[in-house]
């Protein structure tokens, strides 16, 4: 009886420790993305101020007072420095998201090992390709070392998986059902990751494969413009990132990451 009590106590303690670390990872994610967006806002505000100051006096007189804001917004899109910074900030946010996914997977996977949740472990390992734990380098001598070795190996392999597989795997570790519109958030998150990939691999020009990867074959990507209008980007179109779309990326990361908080247990292995 005492042994059973201790096992339950230690199991709960381990889960709390892993959960606390996962919450820390999420707090870091949100803080870092908020900081990135703040940097963008500061730079654009300063840049817009500089543009107004540097305008010739006759041009300032010509500009209609009630159209100043839209004029500045349109001007900002044509500013090469702002365009490059927006792309970099958006890419940095997606990198933060990817780091977060890798870290929470590592903690959640170790929890499943420690709690010996075989059904979930088997379902996870079937998704991750080319698992290699490198036991030749260091042979574990304790149960803790064995778990760490297997956990680190799984995490390393997980980090090389594509975004879709990562989300599919995390759904086996966490209870995603707590957020009602998680499917909409997931679609938006996939879109933001694909936007980063489009800039990284094709200079911002949409390819057919990009649309297929987010389930929009023969359709388009919807992106908010600086004028707060929804623009449809089809195959061959070059994306123009607005500050509003980058804010949307930040808010989507903040909302969707809430799914990675409630770890499944043996009784919630669905």
Secondary structure, DSSP 8 states (H G I E B T S, - for coil): -HHHHHHHHHHHHHHHHHHHHHHHHHHHHHHHHHHHHHHHHHHHHHHHHHHHHHS-HHHHHHS-GGGHHHHHHHHHHT-HHHHHHHHHHHHHHHHHHHHHHHHHHHHHHHHHHHTT-HHHHHHHHTTS-S----TTTS---SHHHHHHHHHHHHHHHHTTS-HHHHHHHHTTTB-GGGSTTHHHHHHHHHHHHHHHHHHHHHTTB--HHHHHHTT-TTS-EEEE-TTS-EEEE-TT-B----HHHHHHHHHHHHHHGGGTTSB--GGG--
